[in-house]
Amino acid sequence: MTLNSPHDSAVFNLPGVTFTTCASPSRGSQENSVWKVRIAPGTRPHLHRVTREEIFVAVKGAGSALVAGKPLAVTAGATLVVPANTEFGLGNDSDGDFEAIVVLPVGGAAIDGDAGPFVPPWAA
């Protein structure tokens, strides 16, 4: 059993997006990686794929997803399930922050453009 404090969480920043690790192999998890994502207003979706199913539970605001070419509004309380190897991106075209809890099975990797699969640092 592992209890992780939010004060000890690793935080990773990309333009307009903050990832905060909750659970991952480096934080005691064996089966799933879990993190919080915060997307700032005006952030466009970045299209990519993951090798395992990824689940987003929206907890604040409204996000704008593009999944397999289909636009979707993701609002607080909604859950977005993205199948493995499906091109998708999540952005925010609202006036406030969008926040979600994300789950990816351990071993899931991201594929960004022509780059080979890699485990995002917030999931490692």
C-alpha positions as CSV (number, residue, x, y, z in Angstrom):
1,M,0.0,0.0,0.0
2,T,1.2,3.5,-0.9
3,L,-0.2,6.8,0.2
4,N,1.0,9.7,-2.0
5,S,0.9,13.3,-0.8
6,P,-0.1,16.0,-3.2
7,H,2.8,18.0,-1.9
8,D,5.3,15.4,-3.2
9,S,3.7,15.1,-6.7
10,A,5.8,15.5,-9.8
11,V,4.5,18.4,-12.0
12,F,5.2,18.6,-15.7
13,N,4.4,21.6,-17.9
14,L,3.8,21.9,-21.6
15,P,2.5,25.1,-23.3
16,G,-1.0,25.6,-21.8
17,V,-1.1,22.2,-20.0
18,T,0.0,21.0,-16.6
19,F,0.3,17.3,-15.6
20,T,0.5,16.4,-11.9
21,T,1.3,12.7,-11.2
22,C,-1.0,11.0,-8.6
23,A,0.1,7.4,-9.0
24,S,2.6,5.7,-11.3
25,P,5.2,3.0,-11.1
26,S,7.6,5.6,-9.6
27,R,4.9,6.4,-6.9
28,G,4.0,2.8,-6.0
29,S,1.4,1.8,-8.6
30,Q,1.7,-1.6,-10.3
31,E,-1.4,-1.5,-12.6
32,N,-2.4,2.0,-13.5
33,S,-0.9,5.5,-13.8
34,V,-3.2,8.4,-12.7
35,W,-2.6,12.1,-13.0
36,K,-4.4,15.4,-13.0
37,V,-4.3,17.5,-16.1
38,R,-5.1,21.2,-16.2
39,I,-5.6,22.8,-19.6
40,A,-5.5,26.6,-19.8
41,P,-8.1,28.6,-21.9
42,G,-7.2,28.9,-25.5
43,T,-5.1,25.7,-25.6
44,R,-5.6,23.8,-28.9
45,P,-5.8,20.0,-28.9
46,H,-2.5,18.3,-29.7
47,L,-3.2,15.2,-31.8
48,H,-1.4,12.0,-30.7
49,R,-2.2,8.4,-29.9
50,V,-1.6,6.1,-26.9
51,T,-1.0,2.3,-27.1
52,R,-3.6,1.5,-24.3
53,E,-7.0,2.8,-23.5
54,E,-6.9,6.2,-21.7
55,I,-9.7,7.5,-19.5
56,F,-10.4,11.2,-18.7
57,V,-12.8,12.1,-15.9
58,A,-13.6,15.8,-16.2
59,V,-13.8,17.5,-12.8
60,K,-13.8,21.2,-13.7
61,G,-14.6,23.4,-16.7
62,A,-15.1,22.4,-20.3
63,G,-12.6,20.8,-22.6
64,S,-12.7,20.4,-26.4
65,A,-11.7,16.9,-27.6
66,L,-11.0,15.6,-31.1
67,V,-11.2,11.8,-31.2
68,A,-10.8,10.0,-34.5
69,G,-11.7,13.2,-36.3
70,K,-14.9,13.7,-34.2
71,P,-15.2,16.9,-32.1
72,L,-16.5,16.3,-28.6
73,A,-17.4,18.7,-25.7
74,V,-16.1,17.3,-22.4
75,T,-17.7,19.0,-19.5
76,A,-17.3,18.6,-15.7
77,G,-18.8,15.3,-14.7
78,A,-18.3,13.6,-18.1
79,T,-15.9,10.7,-18.7
80,L,-14.1,10.4,-22.0
81,V,-12.8,6.9,-22.9
82,V,-10.3,7.0,-25.7
83,P,-9.6,3.5,-27.3
84,A,-6.0,2.4,-27.8
85,N,-4.3,3.6,-31.0
86,T,-6.9,6.2,-31.8
87,E,-5.8,9.7,-32.8
88,F,-7.0,12.3,-30.3
89,G,-6.3,15.6,-28.7
90,L,-7.8,17.5,-25.8
91,G,-7.8,21.3,-25.6
92,N,-9.8,24.1,-24.1
93,D,-11.7,26.8,-26.0
94,S,-13.6,28.0,-23.0
95,D,-12.9,31.0,-20.7
96,G,-11.8,29.0,-17.7
97,D,-9.4,26.2,-16.8
98,F,-10.3,22.6,-17.7
99,E,-9.3,19.9,-15.3
100,A,-9.5,16.1,-15.4
101,I,-8.2,13.0,-13.7
102,V,-6.6,10.7,-16.2
103,V,-6.0,6.9,-16.0
104,L,-3.6,5.0,-18.3
105,P,-2.6,1.4,-17.7
106,V,1.1,0.9,-16.7
107,G,3.0,0.3,-19.9
108,G,0.8,2.5,-22.0
109,A,2.9,4.7,-24.3
110,A,2.3,7.8,-26.3
111,I,2.9,8.1,-30.0
112,D,3.4,11.7,-31.2
113,G,3.8,12.1,-35.0
114,D,6.5,9.9,-36.5
115,A,8.3,9.6,-33.1
116,G,8.4,6.1,-31.6
117,P,6.3,5.2,-28.6
118,F,7.4,6.7,-25.2
119,V,6.0,6.6,-21.7
120,P,5.1,10.2,-20.7
121,P,7.1,11.2,-17.6
122,W,3.9,11.8,-15.6
123,A,2.9,8.2,-16.2
124,A,6.3,6.7,-15.4
